[in-house]
């Protein structure tokens, strides 16, 4: 794998995530936290994984 392929893949994923967030098909990630206490799973996670699998 070359750096160009890695760059293209990351750019593609970033653009896809941005478009989905703009379309409001995923819930906002603004409330996510790395602290385990009291944290809840992100509601858009399943939709995001389905999009990545496509």
Sine and cosine of phi, psi and omega as CSV:
sin_phi,cos_phi,sin_psi,cos_psi,sin_omega,cos_omega
0.00,0.00,0.72,-0.69,0.02,-1.00
-0.99,-0.13,0.23,-0.97,0.02,-1.00
-0.87,0.49,-0.54,0.84,0.00,-1.00
-0.90,0.43,-0.66,0.75,0.03,-1.00
-0.91,0.42,-0.66,0.75,0.03,-1.00
-0.89,0.45,-0.71,0.70,0.02,-1.00
-0.86,0.50,-0.74,0.67,-0.01,-1.00
-0.88,0.48,-0.64,0.77,0.00,-1.00
-0.91,0.41,-0.72,0.69,0.01,-1.00
-0.90,0.44,-0.67,0.74,0.02,-1.00
-0.90,0.44,-0.68,0.74,0.03,-1.00
-0.88,0.48,-0.73,0.69,0.02,-1.00
-0.90,0.44,-0.68,0.74,0.00,-1.00
-0.89,0.46,-0.68,0.73,0.02,-1.00
-0.91,0.41,-0.64,0.77,0.03,-1.00
-0.90,0.44,-0.72,0.69,0.03,-1.00
-0.87,0.50,-0.69,0.73,-0.01,-1.00
-0.88,0.47,-0.72,0.70,0.00,-1.00
-0.88,0.47,-0.68,0.74,0.00,-1.00
-0.91,0.42,-0.64,0.77,0.04,-1.00
-0.92,0.38,-0.62,0.78,0.03,-1.00
-0.92,0.40,-0.58,0.81,0.02,-1.00
-0.97,0.22,-0.12,0.99,-0.03,-1.00
0.88,0.48,0.48,0.88,0.07,-1.00
-0.99,0.14,-0.29,0.96,0.10,-0.99
-0.90,-0.44,0.50,-0.86,0.09,-1.00
-0.95,0.30,0.46,-0.89,-0.01,-1.00
-0.87,0.50,0.60,-0.80,0.03,-1.00
-1.00,-0.08,0.10,0.99,-0.10,-0.99
-0.89,0.46,-0.48,0.88,-0.07,-1.00
-1.00,-0.01,0.10,1.00,0.00,-1.00
-0.95,0.31,0.51,-0.86,0.00,-1.00
-0.64,-0.77,0.49,-0.87,0.05,-1.00
-1.00,0.07,-0.14,0.99,0.00,-1.00
-0.98,0.18,0.80,-0.60,-0.08,-1.00
-0.95,0.31,-0.59,0.81,-0.04,-1.00
-0.91,0.42,0.82,-0.57,0.08,-1.00
0.97,0.26,0.05,1.00,0.00,-1.00
-0.99,0.15,0.50,-0.87,-0.01,-1.00
-0.86,-0.50,0.47,-0.88,0.04,-1.00
-0.88,0.47,0.55,-0.84,0.03,-1.00
-0.96,0.29,0.79,-0.61,-0.08,-1.00
-0.93,0.36,-0.38,0.92,-0.01,-1.00
-1.00,0.00,0.04,1.00,-0.08,-1.00
-0.87,0.49,-0.70,0.71,-0.02,-1.00
-0.90,0.43,-0.68,0.73,0.03,-1.00
-0.89,0.46,-0.65,0.76,0.01,-1.00
-0.89,0.45,-0.72,0.69,0.00,-1.00
-0.89,0.45,-0.63,0.78,0.05,-1.00
-0.88,0.47,-0.65,0.76,0.02,-1.00
-0.91,0.41,-0.67,0.74,0.00,-1.00
-0.90,0.43,-0.62,0.78,-0.01,-1.00
-0.91,0.41,-0.49,0.87,0.03,-1.00
-0.93,0.36,0.00,0.00,0.00,0.00
